[in-house]
C-alpha cells in the first residue's frame, strides 16, 4: 500500500511540476518583453493553480465530504481575475496591462490543465499562448489617418 501512495504522489508532483514549467514558458516571453509580470509571476500563478487543482480532487478523498473539483476551479478563475485586475493601469484615455492581465489568467488555466493531468491540452495551450503573445500587434491595428495640420486635409 505504501508503494501505491508513493507512486500516486509522484504522479501528482509531476502534474504540479508541469504547471510550473508551462507558467515559465509564458513567463519567459513576458520577461523578454520587460513586462511587470514576468517569469516568476507566471510560474507561481500556473504552479499555484496546479497545486489547488490537485488538492481539490486528490487530498480530500474519503473524508466524508462531497468532492467537487469544479468549485476550486471556479475560485481559481475568480481569484486570478482580481490579480489580473491589479496589472491593468489606466492613465487618462489610455489603458495598459490588458495583455499582461490576460496572460496571468491564461497561466492559471494552464496550471489547472496540468493539475488535472491533461498534458496535451496544457502544452498545446501554452504554445498557442506564446504564439498569441508574439503576434506583431502593430501590424494588426488599423492605421489612424494622418492629417495635414495646415489645411485640415488628410495627408496622402
C-alpha positions as CSV (number, residue, x, y, z in Angstrom):
1,X,0.0,0.0,0.0
2,X,2.9,2.4,0.8
3,X,4.3,1.9,-2.8
4,X,0.9,2.8,-4.3
5,X,0.7,6.0,-2.2
6,X,4.2,7.0,-3.2
7,X,3.5,6.3,-6.9
8,X,0.3,8.4,-6.7
9,X,2.2,11.3,-5.0
10,X,4.9,11.2,-7.8
11,X,2.2,11.5,-10.4
12,X,0.6,14.3,-8.6
13,X,4.0,16.0,-8.2
14,X,4.5,15.6,-11.9
15,X,1.3,17.5,-12.6
16,X,2.4,20.3,-10.3
17,X,5.8,20.4,-11.9
18,X,4.3,20.6,-15.4
19,X,2.2,23.5,-14.2
20,X,5.3,25.4,-13.0
21,X,7.1,24.7,-16.3
22,X,4.3,25.8,-18.5
23,X,4.0,29.0,-16.4
24,X,7.7,29.5,-17.0
25,X,7.2,29.2,-20.8
26,X,4.7,32.0,-20.8
27,X,6.7,34.0,-18.2
28,X,9.9,33.9,-20.3
29,X,8.1,35.5,-23.2
30,X,6.7,38.3,-20.9
31,X,10.1,38.7,-19.3
32,X,11.8,39.1,-22.6
33,X,9.4,42.0,-23.3
34,X,10.2,43.6,-20.0
35,X,6.7,43.3,-18.6
36,X,5.9,43.8,-14.9
37,X,4.5,40.2,-14.6
38,X,7.3,38.0,-15.9
39,X,8.8,34.6,-15.3
40,X,8.3,34.3,-11.5
41,X,4.7,35.7,-11.6
42,X,3.6,33.3,-14.3
43,X,5.3,30.3,-12.8
44,X,3.7,31.0,-9.4
45,X,0.2,31.5,-10.9
46,X,0.4,28.4,-13.0
47,X,2.1,26.3,-10.3
48,X,-0.3,27.5,-7.7
49,X,-3.3,26.7,-9.9
50,X,-1.9,23.2,-10.4
51,X,-1.5,22.8,-6.7
52,X,-5.0,23.9,-5.9
53,X,-6.4,21.7,-8.7
54,X,-4.5,18.6,-7.5
55,X,-5.6,19.3,-3.9
56,X,-9.2,19.7,-4.9
57,X,-9.6,16.2,-6.1
58,X,-6.7,14.2,-4.6
59,X,-6.4,15.3,-1.0
60,X,-9.9,15.1,0.3
61,X,-10.9,11.7,-1.0
62,X,-12.8,9.6,1.6
63,X,-13.0,12.4,4.2
64,X,-16.8,12.2,4.3
65,X,-17.2,15.3,2.1
66,X,-18.6,15.7,-1.3
67,X,-15.8,16.2,-3.8
68,X,-16.4,18.8,-6.4
69,X,-13.2,19.9,-8.1
70,X,-15.1,22.4,-10.2
71,X,-15.7,24.5,-7.1
72,X,-11.9,25.0,-6.7
73,X,-11.5,25.7,-10.4
74,X,-14.2,28.4,-10.2
75,X,-12.5,30.0,-7.3
76,X,-9.1,30.0,-9.1
77,X,-10.6,31.8,-12.0
78,X,-12.2,34.4,-9.7
79,X,-9.1,34.9,-7.7
80,X,-6.9,35.3,-10.7
81,X,-9.3,37.8,-12.1
82,X,-8.5,40.0,-9.1
83,X,-4.8,39.5,-9.6
84,X,-5.1,40.4,-13.3
85,X,-7.1,43.5,-12.5
86,X,-4.1,44.8,-10.5
87,X,-2.0,44.6,-13.6
88,X,-4.3,46.9,-15.6
89,X,-3.4,50.6,-15.4
90,X,-5.5,53.4,-16.7
91,X,-3.8,56.7,-17.4
92,X,-6.0,59.3,-19.0
93,X,-7.6,57.8,-22.1
94,X,-5.0,55.0,-22.4
95,X,-5.1,51.6,-20.7
96,X,-2.1,49.4,-20.4
97,X,-1.6,46.0,-18.9
98,X,-4.5,44.2,-20.5
99,X,-2.3,41.6,-22.3
100,X,-0.4,41.0,-19.1
101,X,-3.6,40.5,-17.2
102,X,-4.8,38.1,-19.8
103,X,-1.5,36.2,-19.8
104,X,-1.8,35.8,-16.0
105,X,-5.4,34.5,-16.5
106,X,-4.2,32.0,-19.1
107,X,-1.3,30.9,-16.9
108,X,-3.9,29.9,-14.3
109,X,-5.7,27.9,-16.9
110,X,-2.5,26.2,-17.9
111,X,-1.9,25.2,-14.3
112,X,-5.4,23.9,-14.0
113,X,-5.0,21.8,-17.1
114,X,-1.6,20.4,-15.8
115,X,-3.2,19.8,-12.4
116,X,-5.8,17.5,-14.0
117,X,-3.2,15.7,-16.0
118,X,-4.4,17.0,-19.3
119,X,-0.8,17.4,-20.6
120,X,-1.6,17.5,-24.3
121,X,-4.2,20.3,-23.8
122,X,-1.9,22.2,-21.5
123,X,1.2,22.0,-23.7
124,X,-0.8,22.9,-26.8
125,X,-2.5,25.8,-25.0
126,X,0.9,27.1,-23.8
127,X,2.3,27.0,-27.3
128,X,-0.8,28.9,-28.6
129,X,-0.5,31.4,-25.8
130,X,3.2,32.2,-26.6
131,X,2.2,32.4,-30.3
132,X,-0.6,34.9,-29.5
133,X,1.8,37.0,-27.3
134,X,4.4,37.1,-30.1
135,X,2.0,38.3,-32.8
136,X,3.2,41.7,-34.2
137,X,0.4,43.8,-32.7
138,X,1.5,46.9,-34.7
139,X,0.5,45.1,-37.9
140,X,-2.9,44.2,-36.6
141,X,-4.0,47.7,-35.5
142,X,-5.8,49.9,-38.0
143,X,-3.7,52.8,-39.1
144,X,-5.0,56.2,-38.0
145,X,-5.4,58.7,-40.8
146,X,-2.8,61.4,-40.6
147,X,-4.0,65.0,-41.2
148,X,-2.2,67.9,-42.8
149,X,-2.4,70.4,-40.0
150,X,-2.1,73.4,-42.3
151,X,-5.3,72.9,-44.2
152,X,-7.1,70.2,-42.3
153,X,-7.0,67.7,-45.2
154,X,-6.0,64.1,-44.9
155,X,-2.4,63.6,-45.9
156,X,-1.8,61.3,-48.8
